[in-house]
Amino acid sequence: MHLPALTAVKWDDNFREIYARLISKHGIKMKALVAIQRKILELIYILFKNETIYDKEYVKKIA
């Protein structure tokens, strides 16, 4: 899950914002990456459970 988390931080704006916020809060990059890994796993589970596809703009549509 380490490499998918790095890729998500590099290419996905939502994960990049979360990563930057966690680094500024804790100052530990690995801790932020583990949090991103957990978020990716939760996202995979929810998408599989609801049989939906990933929509990058989903959070912005709700807010």
C-alpha positions as CSV (number, residue, x, y, z in Angstrom):
1,M,0.0,0.0,0.0
2,H,3.0,2.3,0.2
3,L,3.4,2.9,-3.5
4,P,-0.3,3.4,-4.2
5,A,-0.3,6.0,-1.4
6,L,2.7,7.8,-2.9
7,T,1.0,7.8,-6.3
8,A,-2.2,9.1,-4.8
9,V,-0.4,12.0,-3.1
10,K,1.4,12.8,-6.3
11,W,-1.6,12.8,-8.7
12,D,-4.8,13.2,-6.7
13,D,-5.5,16.7,-5.4
14,N,-7.7,15.4,-2.5
15,F,-5.1,13.1,-1.2
16,R,-2.4,15.7,-1.7
17,E,-4.3,18.2,0.5
18,I,-4.8,15.6,3.2
19,Y,-1.1,14.7,3.1
20,A,0.1,18.3,3.3
21,R,-2.3,19.0,6.2
22,L,-1.0,15.9,8.1
23,I,2.6,16.8,7.6
24,S,2.1,20.4,8.8
25,K,0.2,19.0,11.8
26,H,2.6,16.1,12.8
27,G,5.8,16.8,10.8
28,I,6.3,13.1,10.2
29,K,6.0,12.0,6.5
30,M,5.6,8.3,7.2
31,K,2.7,8.9,9.6
32,A,1.0,11.0,6.9
33,L,1.5,8.2,4.3
34,V,0.1,5.6,6.6
35,A,-3.0,7.7,7.1
36,I,-3.3,8.0,3.3
37,Q,-2.9,4.2,3.0
38,R,-5.8,3.8,5.4
39,K,-8.0,6.3,3.5
40,I,-7.3,4.4,0.3
41,L,-8.2,1.1,1.9
42,E,-11.4,2.6,3.3
43,L,-12.2,4.1,-0.1
44,I,-11.7,0.7,-1.9
45,Y,-14.0,-1.0,0.7
46,I,-16.7,1.5,0.3
47,L,-16.5,1.5,-3.5
48,F,-16.6,-2.3,-3.6
49,K,-19.5,-2.5,-1.1
50,N,-21.6,0.0,-2.9
51,E,-20.6,-1.2,-6.4
52,T,-19.7,2.3,-7.6
53,I,-16.7,3.8,-9.3
54,Y,-14.3,6.4,-8.0
55,D,-15.4,10.0,-8.7
56,K,-12.7,12.5,-7.9
57,E,-15.2,15.3,-7.6
58,Y,-17.6,13.5,-5.3
59,V,-16.6,15.4,-2.1
60,K,-16.9,18.8,-3.9
61,K,-20.4,17.9,-5.2
62,I,-21.7,17.2,-1.7
63,A,-20.2,20.3,-0.1
